[in-house]
């Protein structure tokens, strides 16, 4: 098994936005987050802007290859 970190450029931001709700779904017990009245965890997509606006922030995908 090999593990790779792949920097996410703006062209692939939509993939991160699509995957981020799964991250939020897995984290409430650690972060104290609660679902909305429909049982969904939501987030503001603009909260990810910082990763493309600041030089001291960078988003990565973790890829695991067998």
Beta strands, then each sheet from edge to edge (+ up, - down):
strand 1: 2-7
strand 2: 60-65
sheet 1: 1+ 2-
end
